[in-house]
Amino acid sequence: CRFNHPEGIATVDAADAAAMAAMGDVVSGFKGGGKGKGGGSGGMNSAGYTLNPEQQDCPFFMKTGTCKFATTCRFNHPE
């Protein structure tokens, strides 16, 4: 594999990340809080994508129902 997978770094799947975000926990790797390029202050939808009500809807998500940027996308992903 060409990617670096350092030992001791735990990964979180989308379902766990959504549950942790709903409880207000900080998820490692999740760019929440409306700072930087991605993430948002609105939480996550049932598919695990960010809800950013103050941003425009993600055009690709609206067409296909998926978004390759997932939790780092700066756009809104409505239900």
TILO-692401 format. One record per atom (N, C-alpha, C): residue number from 1; residue in one letter; x, y, z. Coordinates in Angstrom, 3 decimals. Atoms other than C-alpha are relative to their C-alpha. Example, Ala and Ser with C-alpha at 12.3 -4.5 7.8 and 13.67 -1.06 7.14 Angstrom:
<nodes>
<node><dotor>1</dotor><torti>a</torti><east>0.890</east><north>-1.190</north><up>0.000</up></node>
<node><dotor>1</dotor><torti>a</torti><east>12.300</east><north>-4.500</north><up>7.800</up></node>
<node><dotor>1</dotor><torti>a</torti><east>0.900</east><north>1.200</north><up>0.000</up></node>
<node><dotor>2</dotor><torti>s</torti><east>-0.820</east><north>-1.190</north><up>-0.060</up></node>
<node><dotor>2</dotor><torti>s</torti><east>13.670</east><north>-1.060</north><up>7.140</up></node>
<node><dotor>2</dotor><torti>s</torti><east>-0.770</east><north>1.090</north><up>0.730</up></node>
</nodes>
This chain:
<nodes>
<node><dotor>1</dotor><torti>c</torti><east>0.845</east><north>-1.187</north><up>0.000</up></node>
<node><dotor>1</dotor><torti>c</torti><east>0.000</east><north>0.000</north><up>0.000</up></node>
<node><dotor>1</dotor><torti>c</torti><east>0.884</east><north>1.241</north><up>0.000</up></node>
<node><dotor>2</dotor><torti>r</torti><east>-0.825</east><north>-1.207</north><up>0.085</up></node>
<node><dotor>2</dotor><torti>r</torti><east>1.369</east><north>3.439</north><up>-0.848</up></node>
<node><dotor>2</dotor><torti>r</torti><east>-0.288</east><north>1.014</north><up>1.107</up></node>
<node><dotor>3</dotor><torti>f</torti><east>0.377</east><north>-0.933</north><up>-1.054</up></node>
<node><dotor>3</dotor><torti>f</torti><east>-0.302</east><north>5.128</north><up>2.135</up></node>
<node><dotor>3</dotor><torti>f</torti><east>0.702</east><north>-0.342</north><up>1.308</up></node>
<node><dotor>4</dotor><torti>n</torti><east>-0.632</east><north>0.180</north><up>-1.293</up></node>
<node><dotor>4</dotor><torti>n</torti><east>1.276</east><north>5.613</north><up>5.533</up></node>
<node><dotor>4</dotor><torti>n</torti><east>-1.064</east><north>-0.370</north><up>1.027</up></node>
<node><dotor>5</dotor><torti>h</torti><east>0.925</east><north>0.468</north><up>-1.029</up></node>
<node><dotor>5</dotor><torti>h</torti><east>-0.522</east><north>3.638</north><up>8.252</up></node>
<node><dotor>5</dotor><torti>h</torti><east>0.777</east><north>-0.161</north><up>1.306</up></node>
<node><dotor>6</dotor><torti>p</torti><east>-0.801</east><north>0.106</north><up>-1.220</up></node>
<node><dotor>6</dotor><torti>p</torti><east>1.326</east><north>4.468</north><up>11.491</up></node>
<node><dotor>6</dotor><torti>p</torti><east>-0.708</east><north>-0.813</north><up>1.076</up></node>
<node><dotor>7</dotor><torti>e</torti><east>0.555</east><north>0.794</north><up>-1.099</up></node>
<node><dotor>7</dotor><torti>e</torti><east>0.850</east><north>2.087</north><up>14.389</up></node>
<node><dotor>7</dotor><torti>e</torti><east>-0.378</east><north>0.930</north><up>1.147</up></node>
<node><dotor>8</dotor><torti>g</torti><east>0.418</east><north>-0.794</north><up>-1.144</up></node>
<node><dotor>8</dotor><torti>g</torti><east>-0.966</east><north>3.455</north><up>17.417</up></node>
<node><dotor>8</dotor><torti>g</torti><east>-1.013</east><north>1.077</north><up>-0.335</up></node>
<node><dotor>9</dotor><torti>i</torti><east>1.004</east><north>-0.974</north><up>0.410</up></node>
<node><dotor>9</dotor><torti>i</torti><east>-3.325</east><north>5.666</north><up>15.405</up></node>
<node><dotor>9</dotor><torti>i</torti><east>-1.287</east><north>-0.764</north><up>-0.285</up></node>
<node><dotor>10</dotor><torti>a</torti><east>1.280</east><north>0.680</north><up>0.170</up></node>
<node><dotor>10</dotor><torti>a</torti><east>-6.910</east><north>4.493</north><up>15.736</up></node>
<node><dotor>10</dotor><torti>a</torti><east>-0.819</east><north>0.687</north><up>-1.074</up></node>
<node><dotor>11</dotor><torti>t</torti><east>0.907</east><north>-0.558</north><up>1.001</up></node>
<node><dotor>11</dotor><torti>t</torti><east>-9.417</east><north>4.965</north><up>12.938</up></node>
<node><dotor>11</dotor><torti>t</torti><east>-1.421</east><north>-0.069</north><up>0.520</up></node>
<node><dotor>12</dotor><torti>v</torti><east>1.398</east><north>-0.058</north><up>-0.401</up></node>
<node><dotor>12</dotor><torti>v</torti><east>-13.093</east><north>5.818</north><up>13.331</up></node>
<node><dotor>12</dotor><torti>v</torti><east>-0.837</east><north>-0.120</north><up>-1.267</up></node>
<node><dotor>13</dotor><torti>d</torti><east>0.857</east><north>0.113</north><up>1.177</up></node>
<node><dotor>13</dotor><torti>d</torti><east>-15.735</east><north>4.638</north><up>10.864</up></node>
<node><dotor>13</dotor><torti>d</torti><east>-1.083</east><north>1.077</north><up>0.034</up></node>
<node><dotor>14</dotor><torti>a</torti><east>0.974</east><north>-1.088</north><up>0.149</up></node>
<node><dotor>14</dotor><torti>a</torti><east>-18.490</east><north>6.972</north><up>9.650</up></node>
<node><dotor>14</dotor><torti>a</torti><east>-1.124</east><north>-0.076</north><up>1.042</up></node>
<node><dotor>15</dotor><torti>a</torti><east>1.094</east><north>0.135</north><up>-0.964</up></node>
<node><dotor>15</dotor><torti>a</torti><east>-21.187</east><north>5.565</north><up>11.965</up></node>
<node><dotor>15</dotor><torti>a</torti><east>0.449</east><north>0.443</north><up>1.394</up></node>
<node><dotor>16</dotor><torti>d</torti><east>-0.513</east><north>-0.413</north><up>-1.309</up></node>
<node><dotor>16</dotor><torti>d</torti><east>-19.012</east><north>6.008</north><up>15.067</up></node>
<node><dotor>16</dotor><torti>d</torti><east>0.270</east><north>1.497</north><up>0.028</up></node>
<node><dotor>17</dotor><torti>a</torti><east>-0.280</east><north>-1.434</north><up>0.072</up></node>
<node><dotor>17</dotor><torti>a</torti><east>-17.944</east><north>9.478</north><up>13.912</up></node>
<node><dotor>17</dotor><torti>a</torti><east>-1.290</east><north>0.801</north><up>0.137</up></node>
<node><dotor>18</dotor><torti>a</torti><east>1.288</east><north>-0.695</north><up>-0.090</up></node>
<node><dotor>18</dotor><torti>a</torti><east>-21.599</east><north>10.499</north><up>13.497</up></node>
<node><dotor>18</dotor><torti>a</torti><east>-0.527</east><north>-0.029</north><up>1.432</up></node>
<node><dotor>19</dotor><torti>a</torti><east>0.468</east><north>0.121</north><up>-1.382</up></node>
<node><dotor>19</dotor><torti>a</torti><east>-22.457</east><north>9.201</north><up>16.969</up></node>
<node><dotor>19</dotor><torti>a</torti><east>0.813</east><north>0.902</north><up>0.923</up></node>
<node><dotor>20</dotor><torti>m</torti><east>-0.854</east><north>-0.838</north><up>-0.829</up></node>
<node><dotor>20</dotor><torti>m</torti><east>-19.480</east><north>10.979</north><up>18.533</up></node>
<node><dotor>20</dotor><torti>m</torti><east>-0.279</east><north>1.481</north><up>-0.242</up></node>
<node><dotor>21</dotor><torti>a</torti><east>0.303</east><north>-1.396</north><up>0.320</up></node>
<node><dotor>21</dotor><torti>a</torti><east>-20.290</east><north>14.225</north><up>16.707</up></node>
<node><dotor>21</dotor><torti>a</torti><east>-1.334</east><north>0.413</north><up>0.620</up></node>
<node><dotor>22</dotor><torti>a</torti><east>1.305</east><north>-0.302</north><up>-0.586</up></node>
<node><dotor>22</dotor><torti>a</torti><east>-23.892</east><north>14.020</north><up>17.910</up></node>
<node><dotor>22</dotor><torti>a</torti><east>0.104</east><north>0.205</north><up>1.507</up></node>
<node><dotor>23</dotor><torti>m</torti><east>-0.197</east><north>-0.148</north><up>-1.434</up></node>
<node><dotor>23</dotor><torti>m</torti><east>-22.643</east><north>13.683</north><up>21.489</up></node>
<node><dotor>23</dotor><torti>m</torti><east>0.893</east><north>1.184</north><up>0.338</up></node>
<node><dotor>24</dotor><torti>g</torti><east>-0.830</east><north>-1.170</north><up>-0.228</up></node>
<node><dotor>24</dotor><torti>g</torti><east>-20.318</east><north>16.656</north><up>21.036</up></node>
<node><dotor>24</dotor><torti>g</torti><east>1.459</east><north>-0.319</north><up>0.223</up></node>
<node><dotor>25</dotor><torti>d</torti><east>-1.405</east><north>0.367</north><up>-0.150</up></node>
<node><dotor>25</dotor><torti>d</torti><east>-17.039</east><north>14.724</north><up>21.207</up></node>
<node><dotor>25</dotor><torti>d</torti><east>0.787</east><north>0.478</north><up>-1.208</up></node>
<node><dotor>26</dotor><torti>v</torti><east>-0.883</east><north>-0.379</north><up>1.094</up></node>
<node><dotor>26</dotor><torti>v</torti><east>-14.089</east><north>15.819</north><up>19.111</up></node>
<node><dotor>26</dotor><torti>v</torti><east>0.510</east><north>-1.275</north><up>-0.629</up></node>
<node><dotor>27</dotor><torti>v</torti><east>-0.430</east><north>1.175</north><up>0.732</up></node>
<node><dotor>27</dotor><torti>v</torti><east>-13.317</east><north>13.250</north><up>16.446</up></node>
<node><dotor>27</dotor><torti>v</torti><east>1.317</east><north>0.315</north><up>-0.683</up></node>
<node><dotor>28</dotor><torti>s</torti><east>-1.303</east><north>-0.203</north><up>0.624</up></node>
<node><dotor>28</dotor><torti>s</torti><east>-9.705</east><north>12.931</north><up>15.336</up></node>
<node><dotor>28</dotor><torti>s</torti><east>-0.154</east><north>-0.020</north><up>-1.511</up></node>
<node><dotor>29</dotor><torti>g</torti><east>0.088</east><north>-0.081</north><up>1.444</up></node>
<node><dotor>29</dotor><torti>g</torti><east>-9.451</east><north>14.028</north><up>11.722</up></node>
<node><dotor>29</dotor><torti>g</torti><east>-1.250</east><north>0.690</north><up>-0.494</up></node>
<node><dotor>30</dotor><torti>f</torti><east>1.229</east><north>-0.676</north><up>0.418</up></node>
<node><dotor>30</dotor><torti>f</torti><east>-12.877</east><north>15.679</north><up>11.675</up></node>
<node><dotor>30</dotor><torti>f</torti><east>0.197</east><north>1.493</north><up>0.143</up></node>
<node><dotor>31</dotor><torti>k</torti><east>-0.197</east><north>-1.443</north><up>-0.020</up></node>
<node><dotor>31</dotor><torti>k</torti><east>-12.602</east><north>19.332</north><up>10.739</up></node>
<node><dotor>31</dotor><torti>k</torti><east>-1.318</east><north>0.687</north><up>0.276</up></node>
<node><dotor>32</dotor><torti>g</torti><east>1.270</east><north>-0.610</north><up>-0.376</up></node>
<node><dotor>32</dotor><torti>g</torti><east>-15.622</east><north>20.620</north><up>12.608</up></node>
<node><dotor>32</dotor><torti>g</torti><east>0.187</east><north>1.410</north><up>0.504</up></node>
<node><dotor>33</dotor><torti>g</torti><east>-0.059</east><north>-1.324</north><up>-0.592</up></node>
<node><dotor>33</dotor><torti>g</torti><east>-16.452</east><north>23.986</north><up>14.060</up></node>
<node><dotor>33</dotor><torti>g</torti><east>0.010</east><north>1.144</north><up>-0.977</up></node>
<node><dotor>34</dotor><torti>g</torti><east>0.074</east><north>-1.066</north><up>0.983</up></node>
<node><dotor>34</dotor><torti>g</torti><east>-16.594</east><north>25.911</north><up>10.797</up></node>
<node><dotor>34</dotor><torti>g</torti><east>1.319</east><north>0.683</north><up>-0.279</up></node>
<node><dotor>35</dotor><torti>k</torti><east>-1.297</east><north>-0.598</north><up>0.271</up></node>
<node><dotor>35</dotor><torti>k</torti><east>-12.859</east><north>26.646</north><up>10.691</up></node>
<node><dotor>35</dotor><torti>k</torti><east>0.689</east><north>-0.764</north><up>-1.113</up></node>
<node><dotor>36</dotor><torti>g</torti><east>-0.753</east><north>0.654</north><up>1.052</up></node>
<node><dotor>36</dotor><torti>g</torti><east>-10.541</east><north>25.895</north><up>7.809</up></node>
<node><dotor>36</dotor><torti>g</torti><east>-0.853</east><north>-0.223</north><up>-1.228</up></node>
<node><dotor>37</dotor><torti>k</torti><east>0.673</east><north>0.259</north><up>1.258</up></node>
<node><dotor>37</dotor><torti>k</torti><east>-11.616</east><north>24.485</north><up>4.479</up></node>
<node><dotor>37</dotor><torti>k</torti><east>-1.267</east><north>-0.806</north><up>0.156</up></node>
<node><dotor>38</dotor><torti>g</torti><east>1.135</east><north>0.907</north><up>-0.051</up></node>
<node><dotor>38</dotor><torti>g</torti><east>-14.057</east><north>21.857</north><up>5.625</up></node>
<node><dotor>38</dotor><torti>g</torti><east>-0.675</east><north>-0.020</north><up>1.339</up></node>
<node><dotor>39</dotor><torti>g</torti><east>0.723</east><north>0.161</north><up>-1.260</up></node>
<node><dotor>39</dotor><torti>g</torti><east>-16.361</east><north>20.714</north><up>8.353</up></node>
<node><dotor>39</dotor><torti>g</torti><east>-1.050</east><north>1.068</north><up>0.175</up></node>
<node><dotor>40</dotor><torti>g</torti><east>1.030</east><north>-0.977</north><up>-0.240</up></node>
<node><dotor>40</dotor><torti>g</torti><east>-19.275</east><north>22.568</north><up>9.739</up></node>
<node><dotor>40</dotor><torti>g</torti><east>-0.500</east><north>-0.068</north><up>1.412</up></node>
<node><dotor>41</dotor><torti>s</torti><east>0.499</east><north>-0.065</north><up>-1.364</up></node>
<node><dotor>41</dotor><torti>s</torti><east>-21.089</east><north>23.514</north><up>12.862</up></node>
<node><dotor>41</dotor><torti>s</torti><east>-1.358</east><north>-0.673</north><up>0.129</up></node>
<node><dotor>42</dotor><torti>g</torti><east>1.334</east><north>0.565</north><up>-0.037</up></node>
<node><dotor>42</dotor><torti>g</torti><east>-24.305</east><north>21.703</north><up>11.951</up></node>
<node><dotor>42</dotor><torti>g</torti><east>-0.069</east><north>-1.478</north><up>0.288</up></node>
<node><dotor>43</dotor><torti>g</torti><east>0.020</east><north>1.427</north><up>-0.272</up></node>
<node><dotor>43</dotor><torti>g</torti><east>-23.264</east><north>18.116</north><up>12.721</up></node>
<node><dotor>43</dotor><torti>g</torti><east>0.082</east><north>-0.810</north><up>-1.274</up></node>
<node><dotor>44</dotor><torti>m</torti><east>-0.078</east><north>0.904</north><up>1.145</up></node>
<node><dotor>44</dotor><torti>m</torti><east>-23.694</east><north>15.201</north><up>10.350</up></node>
<node><dotor>44</dotor><torti>m</torti><east>-1.384</east><north>-0.563</north><up>-0.309</up></node>
<node><dotor>45</dotor><torti>n</torti><east>1.266</east><north>0.606</north><up>0.377</up></node>
<node><dotor>45</dotor><torti>n</torti><east>-26.577</east><north>13.698</north><up>8.376</up></node>
<node><dotor>45</dotor><torti>n</torti><east>0.061</east><north>-1.507</north><up>0.221</up></node>
<node><dotor>46</dotor><torti>s</torti><east>0.062</east><north>1.437</north><up>-0.262</up></node>
<node><dotor>46</dotor><torti>s</torti><east>-27.631</east><north>10.036</north><up>8.535</up></node>
<node><dotor>46</dotor><torti>s</torti><east>0.997</east><north>-0.804</north><up>-0.825</up></node>
<node><dotor>47</dotor><torti>a</torti><east>-0.985</east><north>0.686</north><up>0.844</up></node>
<node><dotor>47</dotor><torti>a</torti><east>-25.159</east><north>9.115</north><up>5.757</up></node>
<node><dotor>47</dotor><torti>a</torti><east>1.429</east><north>0.294</north><up>0.438</up></node>
<node><dotor>48</dotor><torti>g</torti><east>-1.329</east><north>-0.304</north><up>-0.490</up></node>
<node><dotor>48</dotor><torti>g</torti><east>-22.219</east><north>10.592</north><up>7.683</up></node>
<node><dotor>48</dotor><torti>g</torti><east>0.652</east><north>1.207</north><up>-0.640</up></node>
<node><dotor>49</dotor><torti>y</torti><east>-0.533</east><north>-1.210</north><up>0.624</up></node>
<node><dotor>49</dotor><torti>y</torti><east>-21.791</east><north>13.778</north><up>5.638</up></node>
<node><dotor>49</dotor><torti>y</torti><east>-0.338</east><north>1.221</north><up>0.857</up></node>
<node><dotor>50</dotor><torti>t</torti><east>0.168</east><north>-1.193</north><up>-0.828</up></node>
<node><dotor>50</dotor><torti>t</torti><east>-21.476</east><north>17.229</north><up>7.187</up></node>
<node><dotor>50</dotor><torti>t</torti><east>-1.255</east><north>0.786</north><up>-0.369</up></node>
<node><dotor>51</dotor><torti>l</torti><east>1.112</east><north>-0.925</north><up>0.185</up></node>
<node><dotor>51</dotor><torti>l</torti><east>-24.463</east><north>19.502</north><up>7.659</up></node>
<node><dotor>51</dotor><torti>l</torti><east>0.529</east><north>1.398</north><up>0.275</up></node>
<node><dotor>52</dotor><torti>n</torti><east>-0.455</east><north>-1.385</north><up>-0.115</up></node>
<node><dotor>52</dotor><torti>n</torti><east>-23.497</east><north>23.129</north><up>7.041</up></node>
<node><dotor>52</dotor><torti>n</torti><east>-1.129</east><north>0.905</north><up>-0.492</up></node>
<node><dotor>53</dotor><torti>p</torti><east>1.173</east><north>-0.742</north><up>0.455</up></node>
<node><dotor>53</dotor><torti>p</torti><east>-26.801</east><north>25.007</north><up>6.918</up></node>
<node><dotor>53</dotor><torti>p</torti><east>0.317</east><north>1.404</north><up>-0.515</up></node>
<node><dotor>54</dotor><torti>e</torti><east>-0.347</east><north>-1.356</north><up>0.436</up></node>
<node><dotor>54</dotor><torti>e</torti><east>-25.020</east><north>28.353</north><up>6.426</up></node>
<node><dotor>54</dotor><torti>e</torti><east>0.675</east><north>0.009</north><up>-1.382</up></node>
<node><dotor>55</dotor><torti>q</torti><east>-0.646</east><north>0.108</north><up>1.309</up></node>
<node><dotor>55</dotor><torti>q</torti><east>-23.349</east><north>27.063</north><up>3.209</up></node>
<node><dotor>55</dotor><torti>q</torti><east>-1.004</east><north>-0.460</north><up>-1.051</up></node>
<node><dotor>56</dotor><torti>q</torti><east>0.865</east><north>0.498</north><up>1.071</up></node>
<node><dotor>56</dotor><torti>q</torti><east>-24.848</east><north>26.268</north><up>-0.190</up></node>
<node><dotor>56</dotor><torti>q</torti><east>0.088</east><north>-1.522</north><up>-0.045</up></node>
<node><dotor>57</dotor><torti>d</torti><east>0.022</east><north>1.456</north><up>0.097</up></node>
<node><dotor>57</dotor><torti>d</torti><east>-25.787</east><north>22.642</north><up>-0.938</up></node>
<node><dotor>57</dotor><torti>d</torti><east>1.124</east><north>-0.479</north><up>-0.913</up></node>
<node><dotor>58</dotor><torti>c</torti><east>-1.088</east><north>0.595</north><up>0.783</up></node>
<node><dotor>58</dotor><torti>c</torti><east>-22.986</east><north>20.430</north><up>-2.281</up></node>
<node><dotor>58</dotor><torti>c</torti><east>-0.565</east><north>-0.452</north><up>-1.342</up></node>
<node><dotor>59</dotor><torti>p</torti><east>0.572</east><north>0.346</north><up>1.308</up></node>
<node><dotor>59</dotor><torti>p</torti><east>-23.653</east><north>20.206</north><up>-6.039</up></node>
<node><dotor>59</dotor><torti>p</torti><east>0.160</east><north>-1.483</north><up>-0.350</up></node>
<node><dotor>60</dotor><torti>f</torti><east>-0.222</east><north>1.409</north><up>0.332</up></node>
<node><dotor>60</dotor><torti>f</torti><east>-22.118</east><north>16.736</north><up>-6.436</up></node>
<node><dotor>60</dotor><torti>f</torti><east>-0.867</east><north>-0.907</north><up>0.862</up></node>
<node><dotor>61</dotor><torti>f</torti><east>0.845</east><north>0.786</north><up>-0.890</up></node>
<node><dotor>61</dotor><torti>f</torti><east>-23.962</east><north>15.373</north><up>-3.391</up></node>
<node><dotor>61</dotor><torti>f</torti><east>-1.459</east><north>0.061</north><up>-0.443</up></node>
<node><dotor>62</dotor><torti>m</torti><east>1.391</east><north>-0.149</north><up>0.436</up></node>
<node><dotor>62</dotor><torti>m</torti><east>-27.250</east><north>16.743</north><up>-4.710</up></node>
<node><dotor>62</dotor><torti>m</torti><east>-0.285</east><north>-0.831</north><up>-1.257</up></node>
<node><dotor>63</dotor><torti>k</torti><east>0.181</east><north>0.787</north><up>1.223</up></node>
<node><dotor>63</dotor><torti>k</torti><east>-26.708</east><north>14.953</north><up>-8.067</up></node>
<node><dotor>63</dotor><torti>k</torti><east>0.120</east><north>-1.495</north><up>0.243</up></node>
<node><dotor>64</dotor><torti>t</torti><east>-0.325</east><north>1.418</north><up>-0.120</up></node>
<node><dotor>64</dotor><torti>t</torti><east>-25.273</east><north>11.635</north><up>-6.896</up></node>
<node><dotor>64</dotor><torti>t</torti><east>-0.330</east><north>-0.627</north><up>1.346</up></node>
<node><dotor>65</dotor><torti>g</torti><east>0.242</east><north>0.541</north><up>-1.326</up></node>
<node><dotor>65</dotor><torti>g</torti><east>-25.971</east><north>11.277</north><up>-3.170</up></node>
<node><dotor>65</dotor><torti>g</torti><east>1.270</east><north>-0.388</north><up>0.727</up></node>
<node><dotor>66</dotor><torti>t</torti><east>-1.288</east><north>0.265</north><up>-0.641</up></node>
<node><dotor>66</dotor><torti>t</torti><east>-22.252</east><north>10.892</north><up>-2.420</up></node>
<node><dotor>66</dotor><torti>t</torti><east>0.885</east><north>1.231</north><up>-0.144</up></node>
<node><dotor>67</dotor><torti>c</torti><east>-0.947</east><north>-1.104</north><up>0.058</up></node>
<node><dotor>67</dotor><torti>c</torti><east>-19.362</east><north>13.271</north><up>-1.816</up></node>
<node><dotor>67</dotor><torti>c</torti><east>1.370</east><north>-0.546</north><up>0.354</up></node>
<node><dotor>68</dotor><torti>k</torti><east>-1.321</east><north>0.574</north><up>-0.257</up></node>
<node><dotor>68</dotor><torti>k</torti><east>-15.701</east><north>12.296</north><up>-2.107</up></node>
<node><dotor>68</dotor><torti>k</torti><east>0.743</east><north>0.725</north><up>1.115</up></node>
<node><dotor>69</dotor><torti>f</torti><east>-0.671</east><north>-0.744</north><up>-1.060</up></node>
<node><dotor>69</dotor><torti>f</torti><east>-14.707</east><north>14.973</north><up>0.411</up></node>
<node><dotor>69</dotor><torti>f</torti><east>-0.549</east><north>-0.346</north><up>1.386</up></node>
<node><dotor>70</dotor><torti>a</torti><east>0.608</east><north>0.490</north><up>-1.253</up></node>
<node><dotor>70</dotor><torti>a</torti><east>-17.006</east><north>13.480</north><up>3.099</up></node>
<node><dotor>70</dotor><torti>a</torti><east>-0.003</east><north>1.059</north><up>1.095</up></node>
<node><dotor>71</dotor><torti>t</torti><east>0.053</east><north>-0.907</north><up>-1.148</up></node>
<node><dotor>71</dotor><torti>t</torti><east>-16.377</east><north>15.200</north><up>6.455</up></node>
<node><dotor>71</dotor><torti>t</torti><east>0.800</east><north>1.277</north><up>-0.194</up></node>
<node><dotor>72</dotor><torti>t</torti><east>-0.783</east><north>-1.212</north><up>0.228</up></node>
<node><dotor>72</dotor><torti>t</torti><east>-13.972</east><north>17.771</north><up>4.983</up></node>
<node><dotor>72</dotor><torti>t</torti><east>-0.649</east><north>0.936</north><up>-1.012</up></node>
<node><dotor>73</dotor><torti>c</torti><east>0.680</east><north>-0.839</north><up>0.982</up></node>
<node><dotor>73</dotor><torti>c</torti><east>-16.438</east><north>19.152</north><up>2.423</up></node>
<node><dotor>73</dotor><torti>c</torti><east>-0.579</east><north>1.240</north><up>0.677</up></node>
<node><dotor>74</dotor><torti>r</torti><east>0.468</east><north>-1.257</north><up>-0.598</up></node>
<node><dotor>74</dotor><torti>r</torti><east>-17.306</east><north>22.789</north><up>3.069</up></node>
<node><dotor>74</dotor><torti>r</torti><east>-1.471</east><north>0.277</north><up>-0.290</up></node>
<node><dotor>75</dotor><torti>f</torti><east>1.387</east><north>-0.232</north><up>0.381</up></node>
<node><dotor>75</dotor><torti>f</torti><east>-20.775</east><north>22.535</north><up>1.502</up></node>
<node><dotor>75</dotor><torti>f</torti><east>-0.976</east><north>-0.765</north><up>0.897</up></node>
<node><dotor>76</dotor><torti>n</torti><east>1.057</east><north>0.646</north><up>-0.759</up></node>
<node><dotor>76</dotor><torti>n</torti><east>-24.088</east><north>21.434</north><up>3.033</up></node>
<node><dotor>76</dotor><torti>n</torti><east>-0.419</east><north>-1.309</north><up>-0.682</up></node>
<node><dotor>77</dotor><torti>h</torti><east>0.475</east><north>1.301</north><up>0.499</up></node>
<node><dotor>77</dotor><torti>h</torti><east>-25.291</east><north>17.814</north><up>2.654</up></node>
<node><dotor>77</dotor><torti>h</torti><east>-1.336</east><north>-0.319</north><up>0.654</up></node>
<node><dotor>78</dotor><torti>p</torti><east>1.312</east><north>0.208</north><up>-0.634</up></node>
<node><dotor>78</dotor><torti>p</torti><east>-29.046</east><north>17.862</north><up>3.440</up></node>
<node><dotor>78</dotor><torti>p</torti><east>-0.486</east><north>-1.435</north><up>-0.142</up></node>
<node><dotor>79</dotor><torti>e</torti><east>0.580</east><north>1.360</north><up>0.030</up></node>
<node><dotor>79</dotor><torti>e</torti><east>-31.073</east><north>14.695</north><up>4.119</up></node>
<node><dotor>79</dotor><torti>e</torti><east>-0.718</east><north>-0.233</north><up>-1.303</up></node>
</nodes>
